[in-house]
């Protein structure tokens, strides 16, 4: 398996522009997680899905952020409009398991977002 | 709510010496504990986990961790550090019921000195 795939790997945009980050989880995994990593705040969970349904979006910073999972093999994280404080590395992760699963999460390589 | 504390920002160790990265946790119910490693410009990689059973857990690359329930700790150890072990290490915890949300620590930078 190719692992979790994220695109793009790097994104540089200007304030106010729309940004879309993409993720393909490992085939067969039923959980998908979006994280954000910054020096100041460390690793933060933004949202996670189970069987394509959003379960916990309490970490989404504000209404400018939205995430979708239209099918089991694809998810997007959108920021509209983007702001300089959104600059971070965004990770997607997937795992396999039921509601009380203790299976580990597999992380993608991340998307480094810079908002000018 | 679950949480993890990794008290040290950076751990410096000479190559060949034992390496320890500390982690304490707080969680409702029984803990599921994980260690991940992150190399520069890469995603997190799973090292090992504790679910139940033997308190000493062995993982990838010669790492092991010891679960101590009374001290609510899950320290990561390696008997002999390599320069290639230099990376950022994250401890994470979730409870054995409730949602599937992992709480990560802030991470510890490990520097192995040749």
HADDOCK unambig.tbl for C-alpha pairs under 7 A between the chains (distance, minus, plus):
assign (segid A and resid 42 and name CA) (segid B and resid 106 and name CA) 5.42 0.50 0.50
assign (segid A and resid 43 and name CA) (segid B and resid 104 and name CA) 6.84 0.50 0.50
assign (segid A and resid 43 and name CA) (segid B and resid 106 and name CA) 7.00 0.50 0.50
assign (segid A and resid 99 and name CA) (segid B and resid 99 and name CA) 6.86 0.50 0.50
assign (segid A and resid 99 and name CA) (segid B and resid 100 and name CA) 6.70 0.50 0.50
assign (segid A and resid 100 and name CA) (segid B and resid 96 and name CA) 6.42 0.50 0.50
assign (segid A and resid 100 and name CA) (segid B and resid 97 and name CA) 5.88 0.50 0.50
assign (segid A and resid 100 and name CA) (segid B and resid 100 and name CA) 6.81 0.50 0.50
assign (segid A and resid 102 and name CA) (segid B and resid 32 and name CA) 6.50 0.50 0.50
assign (segid A and resid 104 and name CA) (segid B and resid 46 and name CA) 6.90 0.50 0.50
assign (segid A and resid 106 and name CA) (segid B and resid 45 and name CA) 6.97 0.50 0.50
assign (segid A and resid 107 and name CA) (segid B and resid 43 and name CA) 5.53 0.50 0.50
assign (segid A and resid 107 and name CA) (segid B and resid 44 and name CA) 5.67 0.50 0.50
assign (segid A and resid 107 and name CA) (segid B and resid 45 and name CA) 6.80 0.50 0.50
assign (segid A and resid 108 and name CA) (segid B and resid 43 and name CA) 5.53 0.50 0.50
assign (segid A and resid 109 and name CA) (segid B and resid 42 and name CA) 5.12 0.50 0.50
assign (segid A and resid 109 and name CA) (segid B and resid 43 and name CA) 4.39 0.50 0.50
assign (segid A and resid 110 and name CA) (segid B and resid 43 and name CA) 6.02 0.50 0.50
